[in-house]
Amino acid sequence: MYTLSTHSPVVPQDRREKRRVKCDEARPVCTRCLCGQRQCSYLEPPVGSYSWLHLLQAQPSVAPPPPPPAVVTLPPRQARSLDYFRHVVAPSLGGRLDSTFWTRPVMQLAMSEAAAMHGMLAISMLYEGFEPSWKGASKDDQAALMHYSHALRLIATEKDKSVVLILSILFTCIEFLRGDTEAAITHCRHGTILSNAHGSRDAGVSAVLGHLSVFPYFFASGEFPVPAAGAPAVTDVSTAAFAMDELLGRAIRLVRSMDGYRLGLKGATIPIEVWVAQRALLRDLASWRKASEALMDYSKKKESPGCALLLMRFLVCWVWTSIAPYREEIASDTFQGEFAQIVELARHVSQDERQEAKFTFGMGVSPLLHFVIIKCRHLSIRLAALELLRAMGRRRESLWDSEAMYAIGKCIIEREHGIVVTQGMAAAEGERLPDDESRIRDSYLEDEVLEERDDQGNFLLWRKMVLFVRDGEAISRTSSWISIPSQ
């Protein structure tokens, strides 16, 4: 299903695309660009779209277009898309831990606000034709883009900030489906800024924005506004999820603040306040676990995979926060039990997964399994995590693509253990852990996608993977090419 190579694919010159490496936005220069000795550039609003400064400050100069006609008189395709959204898309988008936002606030707003109706129709149309692909949005539905464009124009005259908040979430979802990272982060950024400035009357909207604010740190690790609204006390699964998103955001910000030190940048140190922040976060994680113990007894609640997913997030936060200050990758070896528990919880969740849910708006199981694959060096555990990820098939959770994470994980395992991974393989008895020098410190994929036809006439999509490895006392970069079949 997947192929890997350490050699560059042979691709005709006219098929090559311009290579870009995503900037992580750290100031005054991003860590990724500094390590790679590249010219640093920061994310800008998506080309051709309104800037959010304009959208949020513009005063209406002309009367906005009339709202769409009543549902009963919608054109046939729009009426069908509305029905498809209600019955198929909305129940799938929320995943395990958000069952109301897409089915209630969004649907209710769409009945009274033209911009929300256009945004919802765009999501419905893009979702129906959605196929995760490294090629991005090459098959965009023009009708969906037309609705998206209408919604963007209408928001410029919208005075109700609560409406704009929900629309920022819809626009982020549209860009998730289109695979446009920069545009998705732009919408997410300004939704968070607006929420911090004006708040939200709906706790469900605040919870969605809180969860949404986590993902930019995984795809652009620089500055991003921190949600101002504090998480409520843990009393049920929904408040536990809200609180965990806040803790997860703190964890990833802590990890990113140590990237320079961890990757061996000259003169990089860990300030004392970062150590203080780590200890405070570990205390708060322990408090969350204690408050959530009654909810987390998933073994006695077969109908609650959401609880298992929450516990997976907690364990990833706990391990990641604990190992964040250490340059030595062997720091993760003491968490074998936690890694094994994450895999077992993933089995519990995946047994109840809807196979038809090819896209979910929030973070599900895939990135949590990916964390195990890249950080756990106990081969039997990481192979089990890799197999679970493979079994999920072609699926995307916001911008996390299961196929890409599988290919990355497989490449890292093969390099660190010196093996060739085959489907369903098991670790040999007494398998030794790789030494610290042979472990991958970090990695990222370059944006360029190359296409090549194999001997059987099938097309393969190739991407270059940059690996940070130990080179004596320094950290250097090497690369490998990973590929998946072109669909």
Residue pairs with C-beta under 8 A, 6 or more apart in sequence:
1 390
1 423
1 484
1 485
2 403
2 406
2 407
2 410
2 482
2 483
2 484
3 460
3 483
3 484
4 407
4 410
4 411
4 414
4 480
4 481
4 482
4 483
5 462
5 480
5 481
5 482
5 483
6 480
6 481
7 481
8 464
8 481
9 450
9 452
9 460
9 462
9 481
9 483
10 452
11 450
11 451
11 452
11 462
15 450
15 451
16 448
16 450
17 448
17 449
17 450
18 448
19 446
19 447
19 448
19 464
20 446
20 447
20 448
21 32
21 33
21 36
21 38
21 444
21 446
21 447
21 466
22 32
22 181
22 219
22 220
22 444
22 447
23 30
23 32
23 33
23 40
23 41
23 42
23 43
23 220
23 222
24 30
24 31
24 32
24 33
24 220
24 221
24 222
24 256
24 259
25 42
25 43
25 220
25 221
25 222
25 223
25 224
26 221
26 222
26 223
26 256
26 259
27 222
27 223
29 40
30 40
30 42
30 221
30 222
31 221
31 259
31 260
31 263
31 265
32 38
32 221
32 444
33 39
33 40
34 40
34 260
34 265
35 263
35 265
35 468
35 475
35 477
36 466
36 477
42 222
43 182
43 185
43 186
43 220
44 182
44 186
45 51
45 52
45 183
45 186
46 175
46 180
46 182
46 183
46 186
49 152
49 183
49 186
50 152
50 153
50 155
50 156
52 186
52 187
52 189
52 190
52 193
54 156
55 152
55 155
55 156
55 164
55 190
56 164
56 190
56 194
58 156
58 157
60 156
60 157
60 159
64 114
64 154
64 157
65 114
65 150
65 153
65 154
66 114
67 112
67 113
67 114
67 117
68 74
68 78
68 114
68 117
68 118
71 79
71 82
71 111
74 82
77 143
78 121
81 121
81 124
81 125
81 128
82 110
82 120
82 121
82 124
84 124
84 128
85 120
85 121
85 123
85 124
85 127
86 103
86 107
88 127
88 128
89 102
89 123
89 124
89 127
89 128
90 102
90 103
90 106
90 107
91 99
91 102
91 103
92 127
92 354
92 356
92 357
92 359
92 360
93 102
93 123
93 127
93 173
93 359
93 360
93 361
94 100
94 101
94 102
94 103
94 360
94 361
94 362
95 357
95 360
95 361
95 362
95 363
95 364
95 397
96 305
96 306
96 309
96 349
96 364
97 211
97 237
97 238
97 241
97 306
97 309
97 310
97 362
98 204
98 207
98 208
98 211
98 241
98 361
98 362
100 204
101 169
101 204
101 205
101 207
101 208
102 361
104 204
105 166
105 202
105 204
105 205
106 116
106 120
106 166
106 170
107 120
109 116
109 163
109 166
110 116
110 117
110 119
110 120
111 117
113 158
113 163
114 150
114 154
115 150
115 151
115 154
115 155
115 158
115 163
115 167
116 151
116 163
116 166
116 167
116 170
118 147
118 148
118 150
118 151
118 154
119 147
119 148
119 151
119 167
119 170
119 171
119 174
120 170
121 144
121 147
122 144
122 145
122 147
122 148
122 151
122 170
122 174
123 144
123 170
123 173
123 174
123 177
125 141
125 143
125 144
125 147
126 140
126 141
126 144
126 174
126 177
126 178
127 177
127 359
129 139
129 141
130 177
130 358
130 359
130 396
131 139
131 358
131 394
131 487
132 358
132 359
132 394
132 395
132 396
132 401
132 402
132 403
133 179
133 461
133 487
134 401
134 404
134 449
134 461
134 463
134 484
135 449
135 461
135 486
136 178
136 179
136 180
136 449
137 178
137 179
137 180
140 178
144 174
148 171
148 174
151 167
151 170
151 171
152 171
155 164
155 167
158 164
158 167
161 194
161 198
162 198
162 200
162 201
162 202
162 205
164 194
165 191
165 194
165 195
165 198
165 200
165 205
165 209
166 205
168 187
168 188
168 190
168 191
168 194
169 191
169 205
169 208
169 209
169 212
171 187
172 184
172 187
172 188
172 191
172 212
173 361
175 181
175 183
175 184
175 187
176 184
176 359
176 361
176 396
176 398
176 399
177 359
179 399
181 219
181 220
181 399
184 398
184 399
185 216
185 219
185 220
185 224
188 212
188 213
188 215
188 216
189 216
189 224
189 225
191 209
191 212
192 209
192 212
192 213
192 224
192 225
192 226
192 227
193 225
195 206
195 209
195 227
195 228
195 229
196 225
196 227
196 228
196 229
199 206
199 229
200 206
200 209
200 229
203 232
206 229
206 242
207 238
207 241
207 242
207 245
209 227
210 227
210 229
210 231
210 242
210 245
210 246
210 249
211 241
211 245
211 362
211 363
212 362
213 224
213 225
213 226
213 227
213 245
213 249
214 245
214 248
214 249
214 252
214 363
215 363
215 398
215 399
216 224
217 224
217 249
217 252
217 253
217 256
218 252
218 367
218 399
218 400
219 399
221 252
221 256
221 259
222 256
226 249
226 253
227 246
227 249
230 246
231 239
231 242
231 243
231 245
231 246
232 239
232 242
232 243
233 239
233 291
234 240
234 243
234 288
234 291
234 292
234 295
236 295
237 295
237 304
237 306
237 307
237 310
240 288
240 291
240 292
240 295
240 310
241 306
241 310
243 288
244 288
244 310
244 313
244 314
244 317
247 281
247 284
247 285
247 288
247 314
247 317
248 313
248 317
250 277
250 281
250 284
251 281
251 317
251 320
251 321
251 324
252 320
254 274
254 277
254 278
254 281
254 321
254 324
255 320
255 321
255 324
257 274
258 270
258 274
258 324
258 325
259 442
260 268
261 268
261 269
261 270
261 325
261 327
262 324
262 326
262 327
262 441
262 442
263 441
263 442
263 468
263 475
264 327
264 473
264 474
264 475
270 325
274 325
275 325
278 321
278 324
278 325
281 321
282 318
282 321
282 322
285 314
285 317
285 318
285 321
288 314
289 296
289 314
292 310
292 314
295 307
295 310
296 307
296 310
296 311
297 307
298 304
298 305
298 307
298 308
298 311
298 345
298 348
301 307
305 348
305 349
305 351
305 352
308 345
308 348
308 349
309 345
309 349
309 364
309 365
311 341
311 345
312 342
312 345
312 346
312 349
312 365
312 368
313 363
313 368
315 338
315 341
315 342
315 345
316 342
316 368
316 371
318 338
319 332
319 335
319 338
319 339
319 371
319 375
320 371
320 375
322 331
322 335
323 331
323 332
323 335
323 375
328 436
329 377
329 436
329 439
329 440
329 441
330 433
330 436
330 439
332 375
332 376
332 377
333 377
333 378
333 433
335 376
336 376
336 378
336 381
339 372
339 375
339 376
339 378
339 381
339 382
339 385
340 378
340 381
342 368
342 369
342 371
342 372
342 385
343 369
343 372
343 381
343 384
343 385
343 388
346 365
346 368
346 369
346 385
346 388
347 388
349 364
349 365
350 365
350 388
350 391
350 392
353 365
353 392
355 393
357 395
358 394
358 395
358 396
359 395
359 396
359 397
360 396
360 397
360 398
361 398
362 397
362 398
363 397
363 398
363 400
364 397
365 388
365 392
365 397
366 389
366 392
366 395
366 397
366 400
366 402
366 405
367 397
367 400
367 405
369 385
369 386
369 388
369 389
369 405
370 385
370 389
370 400
370 405
370 408
370 409
372 381
372 382
372 385
373 382
373 385
373 386
373 389
373 405
373 409
373 412
373 413
374 408
374 409
374 412
374 440
374 443
376 382
376 385
377 416
377 433
377 434
377 439
378 433
379 413
379 417
379 427
379 428
379 431
380 426
380 427
380 431
382 409
382 413
383 413
383 421
383 425
383 426
383 427
385 409
386 406
386 409
386 410
386 413
386 421
387 423
387 424
389 402
389 405
389 406
389 409
390 406
390 423
392 402
393 402
394 402
394 403
394 487
395 401
395 402
396 402
403 484
404 445
404 463
404 484
407 482
407 483
407 484
408 443
408 445
408 465
408 482
410 421
410 482
411 465
411 480
411 482
412 440
412 443
412 467
413 419
413 421
414 420
414 421
415 438
415 440
415 467
415 480
416 434
416 438
416 439
416 440
417 431
417 434
436 470
437 470
438 470
439 470
440 467
440 468
440 469
441 468
441 469
441 470
441 475
442 467
442 468
443 465
443 466
443 467
443 468
444 465
444 466
445 463
445 464
445 465
445 466
445 482
446 463
446 464
446 465
446 466
448 463
448 464
449 461
449 462
449 463
450 461
450 462
450 463
451 459
451 460
451 461
451 462
451 486
452 459
452 460
452 462
452 483
453 459
453 460
454 460
458 485
458 486
459 485
459 486
460 483
460 484
460 485
460 486
461 483
461 484
461 485
461 486
462 481
462 482
462 483
463 481
463 482
463 483
464 479
464 480
464 481
465 479
465 480
465 481
465 482
466 477
466 478
466 479
467 477
467 478
467 479
467 480
468 475
468 476
468 477
469 475
469 476
469 477
469 478
